[in-house]
Amino acid sequence: MLENISVIAFDIDGTLYPSWALNVRIVVYFLRNLRFFLSFNKVRKQLHKTAPVADFYEYQARLLAIELDCSVQNAKSMIQQIVYDGLKPVFERIKPFKYVRDAFQRLKDSGYRLAILSDFPPSQKGEMWGLLPYCDAVLGAEEIGALKPSKYPFGILARVLNVAETEILYVGNSVRYDVIGARNAGLKSAYLLPWWRKFLHLKHPNADISFSNYRQFAKIVIQ
């Protein structure tokens, strides 16, 4: 199943670290900026359905300006201050899933090229828990111009790495954005199971690989 795979690419949020670790740390921050976050989340849902745009950040700000009834410049400033800069310090206190770094090391030692493709800017996560030195490419879908599940960011990833889409295994925690998105773009997919699927030992039928932890994932890939 993985005999033609040469690249393993990873989502970040909810995939390399548990989503709850972020959520519990921003409850007060979220409530303090409730109107903004409700509007921003609505905009992001729309952007997940939008075709590639020349200036993602400008378009995102324009959509938010409509929701908040403010100027585009004010919307852009709020996104920068509340989301991109405001959440950055939180990630300094978040730890990745167990065995992530070990899995990266083992995969790299086995000859795989590794990459990151995330909807939010990877730079927001700082040194990304020491994983950056293992990566051959680190891409943010926003800078590319379209969010997952659009085929476009997956295609750009393949182009940057100079491989066919069929040579990439994409690892994520979202069925819609990561599993289905990768499949529709011609990639293989690996799905990090949520707790209830782990409990029921229930794989996802649309994913090429379903796994519970990164030690298991590395074992499945390196066999």
Summary of the structure (lengths in Angstrom):
residues: 223
radius of gyration: 17.5
end to end distance: 11.3
largest distance: 55.2
contacts: 710
relative contact order: 0.17
helix: 53%
strand: 14%
